[in-house]
Amino acid sequence: MSEIGRREILFLYDVIYANPNGDPNDENRPRLDEESGKLYVTDVRLKRTVRDYMKDILGKEIYIYEETDEEGKRITKAARLRQSFNSSPIEAMRHCIDLKLFGATFAIKDKEKENNDKPKGKSKNKAVEENEDTDSDEENEIKEKNLNFTGPVQFRFGRSLHAVKLQNVKGTTVMPKGENKKAGTFTDKWIVPYALIGFEGVVNGITAEKNREFLEKKAKESDGFGLTLEDLDTMYQAMWRGTKELFTTSKAQSPMLLLEVVYNDETYHIGDLERMLTVKTELKHEDIRDTKDYLLDTTDLVNVLKEHADKIRFIRVKQNPILNTAYGDEVKPISDILKEHGFEVQSFSFEG
């Protein structure tokens, strides 16, 4: 069994009068499931939070990141690979922590195919066009640059643990847009007054090992490949602190709970942990505005963990003290609840 093994992640954060993940195809409104009234947030949004923090604050090498050239144009993934890693996906996988975590697909065209002046229908390799059995060095190089790596860390879409209410906020700008304008313009944006959002994730050590073994065979030097426990801790720190750092008028949010279940069987995990949490309140769910308005009932979650206790090595927990958690009628931190039910509970290595 690898040091990574199988791990399950539960991550909760809340937003207050903000838009956690606007839909550009729907007036940038918060993404809402019309049937349940619950908010949802894409895994891409969470990964972007992690990537931004790892690069901007921790100084890590990140592959998927918004960069611009001297003319202000966004740099493409292909250009990033060419400029920073000599067009080598192998080297990108060696150095970029986000690729080790989340995986990537590389589809690199050769120079002849990228040349728009060439007539359509031309083969990307003349030797192959003339003789299909020819396996030139150039063709092998092209194949090496078209690779797909499944990330060992995967998240589902996050969703609010309760129904929410969308609000449209109108305002005005002080400064006019154009030189010939004398007054500011009207603005409007969509927000939710409050939402407690939960993400479910899985860390797959088997996938991490397969990626490492493949890359080490392909590389001239085998050092630097493979997901490590340090990489995972860096991700957890970026999830927690990055959520706090993402504090703007559209993203006013705070981390509430981070829980990692570490299994002793690398082929097994429970699944759906966030669905075992219940928001208990005397208010309508749409009227919740603060953590003081509800209790987060962990009874079902703890009971399910107890049913699978023989598969669990230990559990790591980080909880915001303003989040009120309960087991039955007992209101106390979830770490205390888990300890009372026989689990080994550890803390995460970062503070804040």
Beta strands, then each sheet from edge to edge (+ up, - down):
strand 1: 6-18
strand 2: 22-23
strand 3: 29-30
strand 4: 38-41
strand 5: 103-107
strand 6: 146-150
strand 7: 153-155
strand 8: 158-163
strand 9: 167-172
strand 10: 186-204
strand 11: 253-263
strand 12: 278-280
strand 13: 295-297
strand 14: 312-319
strand 15: 325-327
strand 16: 330-331
strand 17: 345-346
sheet 1: 4+ 8- 10+ 1- 11+ 14- 17-
sheet 2: 2+ 3-
sheet 3: 4+ 8- 10+ 7-
sheet 4: 4+ 8- 10+ 9-
sheet 5: 5+ 6-
sheet 6: 12+ 13- 15- 16+
end
